[in-house]
């Protein structure tokens, strides 16, 4: 959920069984190679805005209390008993690991633009992650439901996806399998990408490769996509759909450039989902699998959105962005 407070090496040494003179030659070679590579390693480190540990340490220092605006937004999303959550030592370790796994671009932008990373407790509603711009500062707050720190990705995704459908007596269910990482890492990938997008003006760029031919406006798709069954769900402002029609919805999704139904919500959510799932696939070697099951739990149909041809093409564009776009003109 993206809301704005403004309403928003190892080298493998296989010489154990070699003769002594062979081991000596190999050791000398490795030593010389190591000396030769030292300037390159040093240069690579210097090319980064900061070392990863420095990045993450600075970001962990931003863990703080949720703003009243964030609390109010969570209440609007249906959460009850919303209150600040103080991370325990084990929880802080998980958050630190999740931040460390973010792309360098995301960490760099967060270092410049993140005011607070906050957590809240409460009876869950529909909101899990909230990214909001702090008025008159150019900074952003990210506020997360604290329970996701210990939640599996599959559980998180299944709960979210089932909100799209209503019970029609068919006995059919939808289950989403997310592998490679956990809910916290996925949500931080998604929410931090909102900050990158807003701070760098990526989807707001009129000729952006991430919106061209897909989005006519913030929430308006081009006509060819707007008529797709995948664009008629609850996530895009439609009503819930009878669960018996789930297969038709996902068959339609497979013909679009969207990596998930949630990506159809807006151009910002589309971009955040695209980056998050590209990272889950490439860095965490994970996958996204959607299954429609019958009343006995038997799999009727199965989809893997990360393999959809149009999604794969867009992943290549994300890879290019993350490899080359290490800063943006709006960052001081």
Buried (B, 14 or more C-beta within 10 A) or exposed (E): BBBBBEEBEEEEEEBEEEEEEEBEEBEEEEEEEEEEEEEEEEEEEEEBBBEBEEBBBBBBEBBEBBBEBBBEBBBEBEBEEBEBBEBEEEBBEBBBEBBBBBBBBBBBBBBBBBBBBBBBBBEBBBBBBBBBBBEEEBBBBBBBBBBBBEBBBBBBBBBBBBEBBBEBEEEBBBBBBBBBBBBBBBBBBBBBBBBBBBBBEBBEEEEBBBBEEBBBEEBEBBEEBEEBBBBBBBBBEEEBBEBBBBBEBBEBBBBBBBBBBBBBBBBBBBBBBBBBBBBBBBBBEBBBBBBBBEEEEEEEEEBEBBEBEEBBEBBEBBEEBBEEBBEBEEBE
